[in-house]
Amino acid sequence: MCLSYKNPRHVYDVLRPLLAFSKLCGQTAFSIVGEPPYVQIKVTRVEYATILTNFAANLFCVYINISNSQLSRLTGSTVMDFGLSFLFPMGAIIMIMLAIDNFLRRDLTCTIIAELFKVDRSLQRKCHKIDHRRHYAILARVLFVLVIMIAVGVVFSLGMCLFTDFSLGNHLINSFSYGLTGIQFMIVNFHFVAAARLITFRLDAIKHILRKHSDTGSWWIEQKQRWGRRMDPVDVVVELADDFAALVHIVERVNRIYSNQIIALITGVGMFCIFVIYSSTYSCYYVGSTRESHLTVILLTACVFYVMMVGVTFVAAASVENTSNEIVGLVHEAMHRVVDSSIKGKLLYFSLQILFRRPKLRCMFYDYDWKTLFSIFGFVVTYLVILLQFDKFSEDTSKRNIWTK
């Protein structure tokens, strides 16, 4: 990342280099220019060239995978062979649709960042210093680790050409498809993870302020105006309730942007796991060919990476819900400590607000929690068992026909 962003002053400085990297990968074809509160979205010829390059690269990925039919794996099933041949083309087409969706929702993205900036200013009014440098370091490390994982997978795919008798062109196509779809999958997923982490950081700040004032027993702050000597009292409970409501509204906007995108990614990962695990089972237990096993290992590495990315998504989403639950506990603890009835009533309303409007990252079908993750794994295992049973049934039927003849 750029050296000028080592000491970010606000949330815009935290996100600008990350969005620049995303634009380099073709998933964010816009720029955020200006200083808050005078910030605007800018789309220049460079951004248009970036998104057109993204379309061309993904369409080229679709073409080379479909035109090279020798890349299909032998699984004993025509449907599975056909599906394996179209895994990477399907991923490339999905990435084109997601890039278009990100471009059309650029104004909503800028609105979310602006609302995060307003929440930060409100938290600073309550004498809380936000460590933007720490936020940037955490997000940059997550992005760096994910890029390293993609690079290792691509190098591994190329290195397999030393151990198989397939041509170098086949491995280059595999590596190119893996790298192109993998980096875009990672970027789209990172957008969701970054949004979840930024919301969690603000919820942690609310939790810290609640704990501090609960320990001191003081729920008012005397703040001096910028001009003059007048001191204005700040009601901490009311201000924190407003900040929490603003974060809930931000979560709803995030769900509006990423619900369809994450559904597409999770559905693709589920189908990818079913095809790849079935192919691996057939290669190991039915064919036993070293040649097929080497090719299957490449797909397994991609499968592991995609599953890990889905796990990161659910971990980030669960952190938002867990932090809000901790805030509920702190509010109830403060209610038992407070003697003033007016403060206790405000804390009660704050508690009801959290209970009835909890910030949950979700889509139209399910919440992003551990229960949903286990259901997805159950879905994959169920369909794998069904496919393997059909394969066993077809094998027994073919043997019976041979003995009949």
TORKOL-4160 file (C-alpha; in steps of 0.2 Angstrom, whole numbers, padded with zeros to 4 digits, m for minus):
405
<pt num="1" X="0000" Y="0000" Z="0000"/>
<pt num="2" X="0005" Y="0018" Z="m0002"/>
<pt num="3" X="0016" Y="0026" Z="0011"/>
<pt num="4" X="0004" Y="0041" Z="0013"/>
<pt num="5" X="m0009" Y="0030" Z="0020"/>
<pt num="6" X="0002" Y="0024" Z="0035"/>
<pt num="7" X="m0007" Y="0036" Z="0046"/>
<pt num="8" X="m0025" Y="0038" Z="0040"/>
<pt num="9" X="m0035" Y="0052" Z="0047"/>
<pt num="10" X="m0052" Y="0045" Z="0044"/>
<pt num="11" X="m0062" Y="0031" Z="0036"/>
<pt num="12" X="m0059" Y="0038" Z="0019"/>
<pt num="13" X="m0040" Y="0036" Z="0021"/>
<pt num="14" X="m0043" Y="0018" Z="0027"/>
<pt num="15" X="m0053" Y="0013" Z="0012"/>
<pt num="16" X="m0045" Y="0023" Z="m0003"/>
<pt num="17" X="m0030" Y="0011" Z="m0005"/>
<pt num="18" X="m0041" Y="m0004" Z="m0003"/>
<pt num="19" X="m0053" Y="0002" Z="m0016"/>
<pt num="20" X="m0038" Y="0006" Z="m0027"/>
<pt num="21" X="m0032" Y="m0012" Z="m0027"/>
<pt num="22" X="m0050" Y="m0018" Z="m0030"/>
<pt num="23" X="m0051" Y="m0006" Z="m0045"/>
<pt num="24" X="m0034" Y="m0013" Z="m0051"/>
<pt num="25" X="m0043" Y="m0031" Z="m0051"/>
<pt num="26" X="m0058" Y="m0024" Z="m0061"/>
<pt num="27" X="m0071" Y="m0025" Z="m0047"/>
<pt num="28" X="m0072" Y="m0007" Z="m0042"/>
<pt num="29" X="m0073" Y="0004" Z="m0057"/>
<pt num="30" X="m0074" Y="0021" Z="m0048"/>
<pt num="31" X="m0064" Y="0033" Z="m0037"/>
<pt num="32" X="m0068" Y="0042" Z="m0021"/>
<pt num="33" X="m0060" Y="0060" Z="m0023"/>
<pt num="34" X="m0060" Y="0075" Z="m0011"/>
<pt num="35" X="m0059" Y="0077" Z="0008"/>
<pt num="36" X="m0074" Y="0074" Z="0019"/>
<pt num="37" X="m0087" Y="0081" Z="0020"/>
<pt num="38" X="m0084" Y="0086" Z="0002"/>
<pt num="39" X="m0082" Y="0069" Z="m0006"/>
<pt num="40" X="m0089" Y="0063" Z="m0023"/>
<pt num="41" X="m0088" Y="0048" Z="m0034"/>
<pt num="42" X="m0078" Y="0050" Z="m0050"/>
<pt num="43" X="m0078" Y="0039" Z="m0065"/>
<pt num="44" X="m0065" Y="0043" Z="m0078"/>
<pt num="45" X="m0059" Y="0035" Z="m0094"/>
<pt num="46" X="m0047" Y="0025" Z="m0083"/>
<pt num="47" X="m0061" Y="0017" Z="m0074"/>
<pt num="48" X="m0070" Y="0013" Z="m0090"/>
<pt num="49" X="m0055" Y="0005" Z="m0097"/>
<pt num="50" X="m0053" Y="m0005" Z="m0081"/>
<pt num="51" X="m0070" Y="m0012" Z="m0081"/>
<pt num="52" X="m0069" Y="m0016" Z="m0100"/>
<pt num="53" X="m0052" Y="m0025" Z="m0097"/>
<pt num="54" X="m0061" Y="m0035" Z="m0084"/>
<pt num="55" X="m0075" Y="m0040" Z="m0096"/>
<pt num="56" X="m0062" Y="m0045" Z="m0109"/>
<pt num="57" X="m0052" Y="m0055" Z="m0098"/>
<pt num="58" X="m0067" Y="m0065" Z="m0091"/>
<pt num="59" X="m0074" Y="m0068" Z="m0108"/>
<pt num="60" X="m0057" Y="m0074" Z="m0114"/>
<pt num="61" X="m0057" Y="m0086" Z="m0099"/>
<pt num="62" X="m0074" Y="m0092" Z="m0104"/>
<pt num="63" X="m0068" Y="m0095" Z="m0122"/>
<pt num="64" X="m0052" Y="m0104" Z="m0119"/>
<pt num="65" X="m0061" Y="m0116" Z="m0106"/>
<pt num="66" X="m0075" Y="m0120" Z="m0118"/>
<pt num="67" X="m0064" Y="m0122" Z="m0134"/>
<pt num="68" X="m0052" Y="m0134" Z="m0125"/>
<pt num="69" X="m0063" Y="m0148" Z="m0122"/>
<pt num="70" X="m0048" Y="m0159" Z="m0116"/>
<pt num="71" X="m0048" Y="m0150" Z="m0100"/>
<pt num="72" X="m0063" Y="m0160" Z="m0094"/>
<pt num="73" X="m0060" Y="m0173" Z="m0081"/>
<pt num="74" X="m0066" Y="m0191" Z="m0082"/>
<pt num="75" X="m0078" Y="m0195" Z="m0068"/>
<pt num="76" X="m0089" Y="m0209" Z="m0076"/>
<pt num="77" X="m0104" Y="m0197" Z="m0077"/>
<pt num="78" X="m0108" Y="m0187" Z="m0093"/>
<pt num="79" X="m0116" Y="m0174" Z="m0082"/>
<pt num="80" X="m0102" Y="m0172" Z="m0070"/>
<pt num="81" X="m0089" Y="m0171" Z="m0084"/>
<pt num="82" X="m0099" Y="m0158" Z="m0093"/>
<pt num="83" X="m0101" Y="m0148" Z="m0076"/>
<pt num="84" X="m0082" Y="m0149" Z="m0072"/>
<pt num="85" X="m0079" Y="m0142" Z="m0090"/>
<pt num="86" X="m0089" Y="m0127" Z="m0086"/>
<pt num="87" X="m0085" Y="m0123" Z="m0068"/>
<pt num="88" X="m0072" Y="m0109" Z="m0072"/>
<pt num="89" X="m0083" Y="m0102" Z="m0087"/>
<pt num="90" X="m0097" Y="m0101" Z="m0075"/>
<pt num="91" X="m0086" Y="m0092" Z="m0062"/>
<pt num="92" X="m0080" Y="m0079" Z="m0075"/>
<pt num="93" X="m0098" Y="m0075" Z="m0080"/>
<pt num="94" X="m0103" Y="m0072" Z="m0062"/>
<pt num="95" X="m0088" Y="m0061" Z="m0060"/>
<pt num="96" X="m0094" Y="m0050" Z="m0074"/>
<pt num="97" X="m0111" Y="m0048" Z="m0067"/>
<pt num="98" X="m0104" Y="m0044" Z="m0050"/>
<pt num="99" X="m0092" Y="m0031" Z="m0058"/>
<pt num="100" X="m0108" Y="m0023" Z="m0066"/>
<pt num="101" X="m0117" Y="m0023" Z="m0050"/>
<pt num="102" X="m0103" Y="m0015" Z="m0040"/>
<pt num="103" X="m0102" Y="m0001" Z="m0054"/>
<pt num="104" X="m0121" Y="0002" Z="m0053"/>
<pt num="105" X="m0121" Y="0003" Z="m0034"/>
<pt num="106" X="m0106" Y="0015" Z="m0032"/>
<pt num="107" X="m0117" Y="0029" Z="m0025"/>
<pt num="108" X="m0123" Y="0018" Z="m0012"/>
<pt num="109" X="m0106" Y="0013" Z="m0007"/>
<pt num="110" X="m0101" Y="0031" Z="m0005"/>
<pt num="111" X="m0116" Y="0034" Z="0006"/>
<pt num="112" X="m0111" Y="0020" Z="0017"/>
<pt num="113" X="m0093" Y="0027" Z="0019"/>
<pt num="114" X="m0101" Y="0044" Z="0023"/>
<pt num="115" X="m0112" Y="0037" Z="0036"/>
<pt num="116" X="m0097" Y="0028" Z="0044"/>
<pt num="117" X="m0088" Y="0045" Z="0044"/>
<pt num="118" X="m0103" Y="0053" Z="0053"/>
<pt num="119" X="m0103" Y="0040" Z="0066"/>
<pt num="120" X="m0084" Y="0042" Z="0069"/>
<pt num="121" X="m0087" Y="0061" Z="0072"/>
<pt num="122" X="m0101" Y="0057" Z="0084"/>
<pt num="123" X="m0090" Y="0045" Z="0094"/>
<pt num="124" X="m0076" Y="0058" Z="0094"/>
<pt num="125" X="m0088" Y="0070" Z="0103"/>
<pt num="126" X="m0089" Y="0058" Z="0117"/>
<pt num="127" X="m0070" Y="0059" Z="0119"/>
<pt num="128" X="m0067" Y="0042" Z="0111"/>
<pt num="129" X="m0052" Y="0042" Z="0099"/>
<pt num="130" X="m0054" Y="0030" Z="0084"/>
<pt num="131" X="m0038" Y="0021" Z="0079"/>
<pt num="132" X="m0039" Y="0022" Z="0061"/>
<pt num="133" X="m0021" Y="0016" Z="0058"/>
<pt num="134" X="m0026" Y="m0001" Z="0067"/>
<pt num="135" X="m0041" Y="m0003" Z="0057"/>
<pt num="136" X="m0031" Y="0000" Z="0041"/>
<pt num="137" X="m0018" Y="m0012" Z="0047"/>
<pt num="138" X="m0030" Y="m0026" Z="0050"/>
<pt num="139" X="m0039" Y="m0024" Z="0034"/>
<pt num="140" X="m0023" Y="m0023" Z="0024"/>
<pt num="141" X="m0016" Y="m0039" Z="0032"/>
<pt num="142" X="m0032" Y="m0049" Z="0028"/>
<pt num="143" X="m0030" Y="m0043" Z="0010"/>
<pt num="144" X="m0012" Y="m0048" Z="0010"/>
<pt num="145" X="m0015" Y="m0065" Z="0016"/>
<pt num="146" X="m0029" Y="m0068" Z="0004"/>
<pt num="147" X="m0018" Y="m0062" Z="m0011"/>
<pt num="148" X="m0004" Y="m0074" Z="m0005"/>
<pt num="149" X="m0016" Y="m0088" Z="m0005"/>
<pt num="150" X="m0021" Y="m0085" Z="m0023"/>
<pt num="151" X="m0003" Y="m0083" Z="m0028"/>
<pt num="152" X="0002" Y="m0100" Z="m0020"/>
<pt num="153" X="m0013" Y="m0108" Z="m0028"/>
<pt num="154" X="m0008" Y="m0102" Z="m0046"/>
<pt num="155" X="0010" Y="m0107" Z="m0043"/>
<pt num="156" X="0005" Y="m0124" Z="m0037"/>
<pt num="157" X="m0006" Y="m0126" Z="m0053"/>
<pt num="158" X="0009" Y="m0122" Z="m0064"/>
<pt num="159" X="0020" Y="m0133" Z="m0054"/>
<pt num="160" X="0009" Y="m0148" Z="m0057"/>
<pt num="161" X="0015" Y="m0148" Z="m0075"/>
<pt num="162" X="0031" Y="m0155" Z="m0069"/>
<pt num="163" X="0022" Y="m0171" Z="m0063"/>
<pt num="164" X="0009" Y="m0174" Z="m0077"/>
<pt num="165" X="0010" Y="m0178" Z="m0095"/>
<pt num="166" X="m0002" Y="m0165" Z="m0100"/>
<pt num="167" X="0004" Y="m0151" Z="m0111"/>
<pt num="168" X="0010" Y="m0134" Z="m0103"/>
<pt num="169" X="m0004" Y="m0125" Z="m0112"/>
<pt num="170" X="m0017" Y="m0135" Z="m0102"/>
<pt num="171" X="m0009" Y="m0130" Z="m0086"/>
<pt num="172" X="m0007" Y="m0112" Z="m0091"/>
<pt num="173" X="m0026" Y="m0112" Z="m0095"/>
<pt num="174" X="m0030" Y="m0120" Z="m0078"/>
<pt num="175" X="m0018" Y="m0107" Z="m0069"/>
<pt num="176" X="m0025" Y="m0092" Z="m0078"/>
<pt num="177" X="m0043" Y="m0097" Z="m0075"/>
<pt num="178" X="m0039" Y="m0101" Z="m0057"/>
<pt num="179" X="m0030" Y="m0085" Z="m0054"/>
<pt num="180" X="m0043" Y="m0074" Z="m0063"/>
<pt num="181" X="m0058" Y="m0080" Z="m0055"/>
<pt num="182" X="m0050" Y="m0083" Z="m0038"/>
<pt num="183" X="m0043" Y="m0065" Z="m0037"/>
<pt num="184" X="m0061" Y="m0058" Z="m0041"/>
<pt num="185" X="m0069" Y="m0070" Z="m0029"/>
<pt num="186" X="m0057" Y="m0064" Z="m0016"/>
<pt num="187" X="m0060" Y="m0045" Z="m0019"/>
<pt num="188" X="m0079" Y="m0047" Z="m0019"/>
<pt num="189" X="m0078" Y="m0057" Z="m0003"/>
<pt num="190" X="m0066" Y="m0044" Z="0004"/>
<pt num="191" X="m0078" Y="m0030" Z="0001"/>
<pt num="192" X="m0091" Y="m0039" Z="0012"/>
<pt num="193" X="m0078" Y="m0043" Z="0026"/>
<pt num="194" X="m0071" Y="m0025" Z="0026"/>
<pt num="195" X="m0089" Y="m0018" Z="0028"/>
<pt num="196" X="m0092" Y="m0031" Z="0042"/>
<pt num="197" X="m0076" Y="m0027" Z="0051"/>
<pt num="198" X="m0078" Y="m0008" Z="0050"/>
<pt num="199" X="m0095" Y="m0010" Z="0058"/>
<pt num="200" X="m0088" Y="m0021" Z="0071"/>
<pt num="201" X="m0075" Y="m0008" Z="0075"/>
<pt num="202" X="m0088" Y="0005" Z="0078"/>
<pt num="203" X="m0098" Y="m0007" Z="0089"/>
<pt num="204" X="m0083" Y="m0010" Z="0099"/>
<pt num="205" X="m0081" Y="0009" Z="0102"/>
<pt num="206" X="m0099" Y="0010" Z="0108"/>
<pt num="207" X="m0095" Y="m0005" Z="0120"/>
<pt num="208" X="m0079" Y="0004" Z="0126"/>
<pt num="209" X="m0089" Y="0020" Z="0130"/>
<pt num="210" X="m0103" Y="0011" Z="0139"/>
<pt num="211" X="m0090" Y="0001" Z="0150"/>
<pt num="212" X="m0081" Y="0017" Z="0154"/>
<pt num="213" X="m0096" Y="0027" Z="0159"/>
<pt num="214" X="m0104" Y="0013" Z="0168"/>
<pt num="215" X="m0088" Y="0011" Z="0179"/>
<pt num="216" X="m0087" Y="0030" Z="0182"/>
<pt num="217" X="m0106" Y="0032" Z="0185"/>
<pt num="218" X="m0106" Y="0048" Z="0175"/>
<pt num="219" X="m0118" Y="0048" Z="0160"/>
<pt num="220" X="m0115" Y="0066" Z="0155"/>
<pt num="221" X="m0100" Y="0075" Z="0146"/>
<pt num="222" X="m0097" Y="0094" Z="0146"/>
<pt num="223" X="m0091" Y="0099" Z="0129"/>
<pt num="224" X="m0084" Y="0116" Z="0125"/>
<pt num="225" X="m0090" Y="0124" Z="0109"/>
<pt num="226" X="m0078" Y="0127" Z="0095"/>
<pt num="227" X="m0080" Y="0146" Z="0097"/>
<pt num="228" X="m0084" Y="0154" Z="0113"/>
<pt num="229" X="m0084" Y="0148" Z="0131"/>
<pt num="230" X="m0101" Y="0140" Z="0133"/>
<pt num="231" X="m0101" Y="0122" Z="0138"/>
<pt num="232" X="m0114" Y="0111" Z="0131"/>
<pt num="233" X="m0119" Y="0095" Z="0140"/>
<pt num="234" X="m0119" Y="0078" Z="0130"/>
<pt num="235" X="m0131" Y="0065" Z="0135"/>
<pt num="236" X="m0120" Y="0049" Z="0132"/>
<pt num="237" X="m0135" Y="0037" Z="0132"/>
<pt num="238" X="m0145" Y="0046" Z="0119"/>
<pt num="239" X="m0130" Y="0049" Z="0108"/>
<pt num="240" X="m0124" Y="0031" Z="0109"/>
<pt num="241" X="m0142" Y="0025" Z="0105"/>
<pt num="242" X="m0142" Y="0037" Z="0090"/>
<pt num="243" X="m0125" Y="0030" Z="0085"/>
<pt num="244" X="m0131" Y="0012" Z="0086"/>
<pt num="245" X="m0146" Y="0016" Z="0076"/>
<pt num="246" X="m0135" Y="0023" Z="0062"/>
<pt num="247" X="m0125" Y="0007" Z="0062"/>
<pt num="248" X="m0140" Y="m0003" Z="0060"/>
<pt num="249" X="m0145" Y="0008" Z="0045"/>
<pt num="250" X="m0128" Y="0005" Z="0038"/>
<pt num="251" X="m0130" Y="m0014" Z="0040"/>
<pt num="252" X="m0146" Y="m0013" Z="0030"/>
<pt num="253" X="m0137" Y="m0004" Z="0016"/>
<pt num="254" X="m0123" Y="m0016" Z="0016"/>
<pt num="255" X="m0136" Y="m0030" Z="0015"/>
<pt num="256" X="m0144" Y="m0021" Z="0001"/>
<pt num="257" X="m0127" Y="m0021" Z="m0009"/>
<pt num="258" X="m0120" Y="m0038" Z="m0005"/>
<pt num="259" X="m0135" Y="m0050" Z="m0002"/>
<pt num="260" X="m0136" Y="m0055" Z="m0020"/>
<pt num="261" X="m0117" Y="m0055" Z="m0022"/>
<pt num="262" X="m0114" Y="m0066" Z="m0008"/>
<pt num="263" X="m0128" Y="m0078" Z="m0013"/>
<pt num="264" X="m0120" Y="m0080" Z="m0030"/>
<pt num="265" X="m0103" Y="m0083" Z="m0022"/>
<pt num="266" X="m0110" Y="m0096" Z="m0009"/>
<pt num="267" X="m0120" Y="m0105" Z="m0022"/>
<pt num="268" X="m0105" Y="m0106" Z="m0034"/>
<pt num="269" X="m0094" Y="m0113" Z="m0020"/>
<pt num="270" X="m0107" Y="m0126" Z="m0016"/>
<pt num="271" X="m0108" Y="m0132" Z="m0034"/>
<pt num="272" X="m0089" Y="m0131" Z="m0035"/>
<pt num="273" X="m0087" Y="m0142" Z="m0019"/>
<pt num="274" X="m0100" Y="m0155" Z="m0026"/>
<pt num="275" X="m0092" Y="m0157" Z="m0043"/>
<pt num="276" X="m0074" Y="m0157" Z="m0036"/>
<pt num="277" X="m0076" Y="m0169" Z="m0022"/>
<pt num="278" X="m0086" Y="m0181" Z="m0033"/>
<pt num="279" X="m0072" Y="m0180" Z="m0046"/>
<pt num="280" X="m0059" Y="m0183" Z="m0032"/>
<pt num="281" X="m0069" Y="m0198" Z="m0026"/>
<pt num="282" X="m0070" Y="m0206" Z="m0043"/>
<pt num="283" X="m0052" Y="m0202" Z="m0047"/>
<pt num="284" X="m0045" Y="m0210" Z="m0031"/>
<pt num="285" X="m0057" Y="m0225" Z="m0029"/>
<pt num="286" X="m0063" Y="m0229" Z="m0046"/>
<pt num="287" X="m0050" Y="m0224" Z="m0059"/>
<pt num="288" X="m0034" Y="m0224" Z="m0048"/>
<pt num="289" X="m0025" Y="m0215" Z="m0062"/>
<pt num="290" X="m0010" Y="m0204" Z="m0056"/>
<pt num="291" X="m0014" Y="m0193" Z="m0071"/>
<pt num="292" X="m0032" Y="m0190" Z="m0066"/>
<pt num="293" X="m0026" Y="m0188" Z="m0047"/>
<pt num="294" X="m0014" Y="m0174" Z="m0051"/>
<pt num="295" X="m0027" Y="m0164" Z="m0061"/>
<pt num="296" X="m0040" Y="m0167" Z="m0047"/>
<pt num="297" X="m0027" Y="m0160" Z="m0034"/>
<pt num="298" X="m0027" Y="m0143" Z="m0043"/>
<pt num="299" X="m0046" Y="m0142" Z="m0042"/>
<pt num="300" X="m0045" Y="m0147" Z="m0023"/>
<pt num="301" X="m0033" Y="m0133" Z="m0019"/>
<pt num="302" X="m0046" Y="m0121" Z="m0027"/>
<pt num="303" X="m0060" Y="m0129" Z="m0018"/>
<pt num="304" X="m0051" Y="m0127" Z="m0001"/>
<pt num="305" X="m0047" Y="m0109" Z="m0005"/>
<pt num="306" X="m0066" Y="m0105" Z="m0009"/>
<pt num="307" X="m0072" Y="m0114" Z="0007"/>
<pt num="308" X="m0060" Y="m0104" Z="0018"/>
<pt num="309" X="m0066" Y="m0088" Z="0010"/>
<pt num="310" X="m0084" Y="m0092" Z="0014"/>
<pt num="311" X="m0078" Y="m0096" Z="0032"/>
<pt num="312" X="m0070" Y="m0079" Z="0033"/>
<pt num="313" X="m0087" Y="m0071" Z="0027"/>
<pt num="314" X="m0097" Y="m0080" Z="0041"/>
<pt num="315" X="m0084" Y="m0076" Z="0054"/>
<pt num="316" X="m0084" Y="m0057" Z="0050"/>
<pt num="317" X="m0103" Y="m0057" Z="0050"/>
<pt num="318" X="m0104" Y="m0067" Z="0066"/>
<pt num="319" X="m0093" Y="m0054" Z="0074"/>
<pt num="320" X="m0106" Y="m0040" Z="0071"/>
<pt num="321" X="m0119" Y="m0050" Z="0080"/>
<pt num="322" X="m0108" Y="m0055" Z="0094"/>
<pt num="323" X="m0102" Y="m0037" Z="0098"/>
<pt num="324" X="m0121" Y="m0031" Z="0098"/>
<pt num="325" X="m0125" Y="m0045" Z="0111"/>
<pt num="326" X="m0110" Y="m0039" Z="0122"/>
<pt num="327" X="m0117" Y="m0022" Z="0121"/>
<pt num="328" X="m0134" Y="m0028" Z="0127"/>
<pt num="329" X="m0125" Y="m0036" Z="0142"/>
<pt num="330" X="m0116" Y="m0020" Z="0146"/>
<pt num="331" X="m0133" Y="m0010" Z="0145"/>
<pt num="332" X="m0141" Y="m0022" Z="0157"/>
<pt num="333" X="m0127" Y="m0022" Z="0169"/>
<pt num="334" X="m0127" Y="m0003" Z="0169"/>
<pt num="335" X="m0146" Y="m0003" Z="0172"/>
<pt num="336" X="m0143" Y="m0012" Z="0188"/>
<pt num="337" X="m0129" Y="0000" Z="0194"/>
<pt num="338" X="m0138" Y="0017" Z="0190"/>
<pt num="339" X="m0148" Y="0025" Z="0203"/>
<pt num="340" X="m0155" Y="0039" Z="0193"/>
<pt num="341" X="m0172" Y="0034" Z="0186"/>
<pt num="342" X="m0171" Y="0045" Z="0171"/>
<pt num="343" X="m0154" Y="0037" Z="0166"/>
<pt num="344" X="m0161" Y="0020" Z="0170"/>
<pt num="345" X="m0176" Y="0023" Z="0158"/>
<pt num="346" X="m0165" Y="0029" Z="0144"/>
<pt num="347" X="m0154" Y="0013" Z="0146"/>
<pt num="348" X="m0170" Y="0003" Z="0146"/>
<pt num="349" X="m0175" Y="0011" Z="0129"/>
<pt num="350" X="m0158" Y="0008" Z="0122"/>
<pt num="351" X="m0159" Y="m0010" Z="0127"/>
<pt num="352" X="m0176" Y="m0012" Z="0119"/>
<pt num="353" X="m0169" Y="m0004" Z="0103"/>
<pt num="354" X="m0155" Y="m0016" Z="0102"/>
<pt num="355" X="m0166" Y="m0031" Z="0105"/>
<pt num="356" X="m0179" Y="m0026" Z="0092"/>
<pt num="357" X="m0167" Y="m0020" Z="0079"/>
<pt num="358" X="m0151" Y="m0030" Z="0080"/>
<pt num="359" X="m0138" Y="m0027" Z="0067"/>
<pt num="360" X="m0137" Y="m0043" Z="0057"/>
<pt num="361" X="m0128" Y="m0046" Z="0040"/>
<pt num="362" X="m0140" Y="m0056" Z="0030"/>
<pt num="363" X="m0148" Y="m0059" Z="0013"/>
<pt num="364" X="m0166" Y="m0062" Z="0008"/>
<pt num="365" X="m0165" Y="m0081" Z="0012"/>
<pt num="366" X="m0154" Y="m0083" Z="0028"/>
<pt num="367" X="m0143" Y="m0075" Z="0041"/>
<pt num="368" X="m0124" Y="m0076" Z="0040"/>
<pt num="369" X="m0122" Y="m0086" Z="0056"/>
<pt num="370" X="m0115" Y="m0103" Z="0061"/>
<pt num="371" X="m0131" Y="m0111" Z="0059"/>
<pt num="372" X="m0132" Y="m0106" Z="0040"/>
<pt num="373" X="m0114" Y="m0112" Z="0038"/>
<pt num="374" X="m0118" Y="m0129" Z="0045"/>
<pt num="375" X="m0133" Y="m0130" Z="0034"/>
<pt num="376" X="m0123" Y="m0127" Z="0018"/>
<pt num="377" X="m0111" Y="m0140" Z="0023"/>
<pt num="378" X="m0126" Y="m0152" Z="0026"/>
<pt num="379" X="m0132" Y="m0147" Z="0009"/>
<pt num="380" X="m0116" Y="m0152" Z="0000"/>
<pt num="381" X="m0114" Y="m0168" Z="0010"/>
<pt num="382" X="m0132" Y="m0173" Z="0006"/>
<pt num="383" X="m0130" Y="m0171" Z="m0013"/>
<pt num="384" X="m0113" Y="m0180" Z="m0013"/>
<pt num="385" X="m0121" Y="m0195" Z="m0005"/>
<pt num="386" X="m0135" Y="m0195" Z="m0017"/>
<pt num="387" X="m0124" Y="m0193" Z="m0032"/>
<pt num="388" X="m0112" Y="m0207" Z="m0025"/>
<pt num="389" X="m0128" Y="m0218" Z="m0023"/>
<pt num="390" X="m0134" Y="m0216" Z="m0041"/>
<pt num="391" X="m0116" Y="m0220" Z="m0047"/>
<pt num="392" X="m0116" Y="m0236" Z="m0037"/>
<pt num="393" X="m0134" Y="m0240" Z="m0043"/>
<pt num="394" X="m0128" Y="m0237" Z="m0061"/>
<pt num="395" X="m0113" Y="m0248" Z="m0059"/>
<pt num="396" X="m0123" Y="m0262" Z="m0052"/>
<pt num="397" X="m0135" Y="m0261" Z="m0066"/>
<pt num="398" X="m0122" Y="m0262" Z="m0079"/>
<pt num="399" X="m0114" Y="m0277" Z="m0071"/>
<pt num="400" X="m0131" Y="m0286" Z="m0070"/>
<pt num="401" X="m0134" Y="m0282" Z="m0089"/>
<pt num="402" X="m0117" Y="m0290" Z="m0093"/>
<pt num="403" X="m0121" Y="m0306" Z="m0083"/>
<pt num="404" X="m0138" Y="m0307" Z="m0092"/>
<pt num="405" X="m0131" Y="m0306" Z="m0109"/>
